[in-house]
Amino acid sequence: MAIVPASLPAWRRTRTAGRVMGSVLAAAVIARGVGTIFDSWGPRRPYGWPYLAYGLFMIIGLIAVGRRPAMEKGVTTDVQTAPVQ
């Protein structure tokens, strides 16, 4: 799950695939949380709330990263150096 968000701010060609996979993973985490909360076994129900919170954090992260521009190149060549004294 950490590889998908790491690909989001990277190059433009991986950005769309990263957003789609991130959305699918967030939906899976939220579905797991809802499934755990409404489970028939009572002692497991409280453990669904962290899944829901984590899924919401994933969605917030996807929205935040989606507003940043993607990099054109992996490494910039415009390096300014300080003058040597």
N, C-alpha and C positions, 0 to 999 in steps of 0.2 A: 504494500500500500504506500510505502514511502517513495517508490520509484515514480509513480504516476504524478504526484504533486511536484516532484523535482523536475519533471519534464515541462511543466507549464511555463515558467518564465524563460525557457530556453528558446531555441530557434523556431521560426515560424512554421516549419513543416511538422514539428511534433506538438505544436500548441493545440490544434483542433483535436487530435487523437487523445491528448492528455486531458482536455476538458471533458470529452465524452467518457473516457474511462473513469475520471474522477467523479463525474455525475453518477455513473453506474455504481461505483463503489459506495458513494454516499447514500444512494437509495438502498443498497443492500444492507448497510449498517443500520439505517433507520428502520427498515423492514424487520431486521433481526431484533431491534429494540422493542418494536411494537409486538412482535411475536412472543417475546419473553415476558412483556408486561401482561399480556392477555393469556398467558399460559395457564393450563389447568392445575399445575403444581404450585401451590402458594408460596413456599419458601424461595422460589426462583424469581418471583415477580419483581422485587426491588432491584434486581440486577439489570433490568431492561432500561432503566432511566439513564445510566451512564452511556449506553449505546445510543439512545436518542440524543443526548447532549453532544456526543462525539460526532454523530452524523450532522447535526446542525452546525457544529464548528467546521466540519468539512465543507458544507455548503457556503458558509460565510467566507472561508478561505478561497473557494473557487470564484466567488463573486469579487473578492478583493484582488486576486491575481488576474482576473479577466479584464480589469480596468487598466492594468499596466501594459505598455507597449512591449511587444516581443522584440528580442534582439535581432538585428539584421545579420550579424556575424557572431561567431563564438568568441573571438578575441578581437579587441580593438587595436588598430595600428596607430592611432593618434595618441602617442605618448609624449607628453611634454616633460622635459627634464629641466631641472633647476640649473642655472648657470654655475659653472665651476669657479670658485674664487681662488 
